[in-house]
Amino acid sequence: CQSEAEADVAEAVEGGDLGIVGEDVQDFGDPNYSSAPEVKTVCVFPKNSAKLVLAGEQTELLVGMENIGESPVNVIAIKASVHLPFDHRMLVQNLTAVAFNNATVPPSVQATFPYVFAVSKYLQPGTFDLVGSIIYDIDQQPYQSTFYNGTIEVVEVGGFLSVESVFLVTLGIALLVLLGLWLHGQFQRITKKTKRAPKVEVGTRAPDASLDEWLQVMSWLMHHIIIIITSHSFYFS
């Protein structure tokens, strides 16, 4: 948003009049209009101070406008676009423009206009720059003011589930690595014993202690793997 005090933002959003959104979506192109000095703009992301945008889902922001001039301001539309943060010349997506019908801000009046947008569901999660502008005219002279030029954080829907999946896969790999290291150590120890073992008479002997230890480790690993998988399956259900 523009560099305005938080009190001015709250006053513009909560104390203003609401514009009427038109049903027809128009293509306003990329007009190179200048801003009017008698118009001040601010914006807020309601209940979304972190500016998180779910890919493919609708996100709302509110644009506050203050007319400090002597002529009424006729609001025409709000438009926005998404750019790469390191180079604004790299356009990522043009967002839908919202037209307003009969939206007029009289002199010395503040008004609030909603803007709902959605980035593509195929957009890679990460940090992007959002540039939002409001188009209006004063005495039939068109103007354009940028109400937001900053970063947003695009996240994928169900990103938490993906993190859980990565956790389970990582845990499984770690357990397999530990099991492999333990089996490798046991194999080397048994091999050394076999090379040093003298000949003995054929008969009944006690079970090898290493076999019992191996069975205990396998039982412990399987027990904990079953507990982890069961708990996560219950959570996601």
C-alpha positions, 0 to 999 in steps of 0.5 A, a space after each residue: 500500500 501507499 506510505 500512509 498511517 495505519 489510522 488513515 487506512 482504517 478510516 478510509 476502509 471503515 468510514 467510506 462508502 462502498 462502490 457498486 461493482 459492475 457485472 461486465 468485465 472490460 479490458 482496460 489495457 495498459 493506459 499510461 495515465 498520470 495520478 491526480 494530486 487531489 486523490 489519495 489512495 490506500 489499501 488493506 488485506 482484510 484479516 490477511 496481514 501476511 498477504 498470503 494468496 492461495 493459488 487458484 482461490 479468491 483473495 480480497 483487498 479493500 481500496 480506500 480513496 480520499 478526494 481532497 479536491 473540489 471536483 467529484 471523482 468518478 471511479 471507473 475500474 480497478 485492475 492489477 497484475 502480478 510480476 516477478 519481484 526482481 524485474 517488473 518488466 517480467 509480467 507473470 499474470 494480468 488479473 481480472 479488472 473490476 468495473 464500477 457503475 455510478 461510483 462517485 467520490 464527492 469532494 472531501 469524502 472518503 470511499 472504499 472499493 472492494 477488489 477480489 482477484 485470483 492468481 492462476 492455480 498453476 502459479 509456482 508458490 513463492 514471492 511475487 510483486 502485485 501492482 494494483 491501480 484504480 482508474 478514475 476521471 475528474 471533469 472527464 479527464 482520465 487518471 490512474 493511481 497505484 494503490 499497491 506496489 509490493 510483495 505477496 506470498 503465493 502458496 498452494 492449496 493443501 500445502 500442509 498436506 504436502 509438508 506432511 507427505 515429505 515428512 513421512 517419506 523422509 522419516 521412512 528413508 531415515 529408518 531404512 538407512 538406520 536399518 541398513 547400517 545396523 545390518 551392515 555392522 551385524 554382517 561384518 561382525 558375523 563374518 569376523 566370528 566365522 573366520 576365527 571360529 574353531 571346529 566344534 563337535 556337531 551337536 545342539 547349541 544355543 541360538 545365536 545372540 545376534 539373531 535375537 538382537 536382530 529380531 528385537 530391532 526389526 520388531 522395534 522398527 516395525 512397531 514405530 512405523 505402524 504407530 506413525 502411519 496409523 496416527 497420520 492416517 487418522 489425522 488426515 481422515 
